[in-house]
Amino acid sequence: MTDQDRLPREELERLVTEAALLTRVEQYDDAVKVFEAHLPQLSSGTDDDKRVAAAVFSYYGLCIAALRKQYSDGIKYCELSLKVQPSNPEHYENQGKIHLLARSRARAVDALLTGLSYDPNNKGINRVLDYIGRRRPPVIGFLPRDNFLNVYLGKRRHERFERRREEARNRRRRQEADRDKVTTVDVQIKHAQTRAAEHKKGRSGKNA
C-alpha cells in the first residue's frame, strides 16, 4: 500500500466500526471484506490506530469463525481485543458465539457469563443465553441432573468457575490499568496484521 492509498485515521475508524455493526447483524461477508481491506493499515499505524484495530479484532474473529470455521484464530482475535478492553462485554459475547460455532457449549457459557459479570443487563449476551439455555449440562451426562453426584460435582464445578472468573477479572483489571501501554500487544497485533493480509492476499488470488 502506497502513502497515496492510505486513508485518514478517522475514515478507517468509521469503516471498521461499520464493519463491527455488520458483524452484529451477521452480515459476515460484507464485514470481513472491510476488515481485511483496512485492518492491516490500522495495525501498522500509530499507537492510537493499534488500539482502534485491537478493539474490533473480536468482530473480525467472529467473521472468520462463521465464514471459514477458523475457530482457534477467531478466539485469538477475541483475546487481543480483551487485552485492550478487558471489561467490554461485547468481546465476551463474540468469544461465546465462536465457542458455540465450534460446538463448545460449556466454554461459550463461561465466556458469556463472564461478559455478563461486567454488564448484567447486556441485551446481546442475555439474548444468546436465553436462546441456548443458561444452565450448563450435568457433569455426568448419563445420570439425572438431580442425582447427588451431579449436584455435588456441579457445585464444585461452579466454585472453580467462579474462582477462575475472579482471577480473570483481577488480571484484566490490571491490564486495563495499563491499557495505554500498547507495546504489550504490539507483537500480537503484528501477527494479526499479517494474518489479515494473508487472508486478503488469498482471496485476491482466488479471484484472479
N, C-alpha and C positions, 0 to 999 in steps of 0.2 A: 504493500500500500504506500503510495507516494504521499508527500505532505499535502498535495492538492486534493487527494481523496479523503483526507482525514476530516471528520466532522467536528464541529464545536462540542464541548462537553455538554452544554445544555441540550443540544439536539440528540446526542447519544443517550443522555439520561431519559429524555422523553420517549425515545424509541424503545429502550429496554423496559421502561415502566409500562408502556403499552403492551409489550410482549408478555410481561408478567400478568397483566389483566387478561390477555388472550388465553394464557395458560389456565387461569382460574375458571374460565368458561369452557375449558377443554378443547380449545382450538389450537391443538399442539402443532399441527403442520405449519400454520402461519407464524406461530410464536417462535418455533425453532429456527426458521429462516432468518428472522430478525436477530435472534441471539447470536447465531453463528456468523452473521454479517458484521456485527458490531461489538460483541464481547471481546474479541481479540484486541481491538483498539483501546477499549477501556482498560483491559488487563495490563496493557503496556504503557499506560499513561501515568499521570501524577498519582500521589497518594489518595487524593480525593476520588480520582477516577477509579482506582482499585477498590475503594470502599463501595462505590456505586455498583461496580461489577460483582463484588462478593455478595452484595445484598440481594442480587437477583439470581445467583447461581442455583439456588434450590429450585427455582422455577424451571431453569434450563435442565436441571437434573430430572425433574418430573417429566419434562418433554421427552428426553431421550429414553427414559424408562418406559413411557407409554408407547412411543413410536418404534423403538428399536430393541426393547427388552434389555436395555443396559442398566440393570438394577444396581449393581455394585458401584458403577460410575455415578449413577444418579444419587445414591446415598452419600458418596464422597463430595459431590457438589453441595448437598444439603449441609454437610459438616463444615464446608468452607463458609457458607452463609452464617452458620451458628457461631463460628469463631468471631465474626464481625458483629452479629446481632444475636447474642445468646439468649435473649429473653423475648425474641419475636416469635409469637405462636404460629405464624404462617409458615415458617420454615419447618416446624414440627409437623404441621399439617401436611406439607409436601412430602416430608420424610415418611409419615404414616401412610400416605397414598402409595408411595413407591413400595413399601413393605407389603401392602395389600396386593399390588400388581404382581409382586414376587411370591404371593400366596403365603406370606408370613404374618398371620393374623395377630399372634401374640406380640411380636415386635411392633406391629402397627399400633396396637392398643397402647403399648408402653409409650411410643412417641407421641401419640395423640393426647394421652393423659398428662404427659409432661408439658406439652403446649398448653393444656387446659389449666395447669397449675399457675401459669403466668397470666392467663385471661380466662377465668371460669365461664364467662358469657360469650366466648368466641363462637360466632354463628357457624363458621365453616367447620371447625372441629366438632362441635356438637352435632352438626348435620351428619358428618361421617360416622360418628359414634352411634347416633340413633339408627343409622342405616345398617351398620354391621352388628349392633348389639354391644353394650358396654361390658358385659360380663366376659371374662376370659374362660376358655374351655376348662373342664376339670383336669386336674393334674394326671389322674389315671383315667384314661378315656373309656375303658370298658366297665368302670364302676359308676353307679349313680352319683350325681353331684353331691347329694346329702349323705353319702357314705362317710363314716367317721375318718377314714384315711384321706379322702379327698378334702374334707373340711379341715383336717389338721395340716395337710400339705399345702392347701390353698392359703391358709393363714401364714405359713412360713414363707410361701412364695410372695405374698403381698408384703410381708415385712422386708424381704430382700429388695423388692421393687421400690418400696418407699425409701429404703436406705440408699439404693443406687441413685434414685431420683434426687434426694437431698444432696448427695455427693456431687452429682452433675450440676445441680443448681449452684452450689458453692463454687465449683470450679468455673462455671460460666459467669458468675458474678465477678470473680477475679479477672476473667478475661474481658468482661465488659468494662471494668475499671481501666483496663489497658487498651481499649478499643482504638485509641488514636495512634497506637504504635503499629503501623501497618507492616513493618518489617517482619512481624511474627507470621504473617501469612503470605509473604512475597513468593516463597518457593512454591507453595500450593497454588497460588494464583497463576504463577508462570506455567505450572503444569496444566491448569485448567485452560489457560490461553492456548497452549499447544494443542490440547485435545480438541478444543473448539475449531482451531484452524485445520486440524486433520479431518474433522467431520466435514467442514466446508469444502476442503480440497477433494475429499472422497465423493461428495455429491456433485462437484463440478465435473469430476472425471466420468461419473456415470452419465451425466447429461451431454458429455462431449460426443 
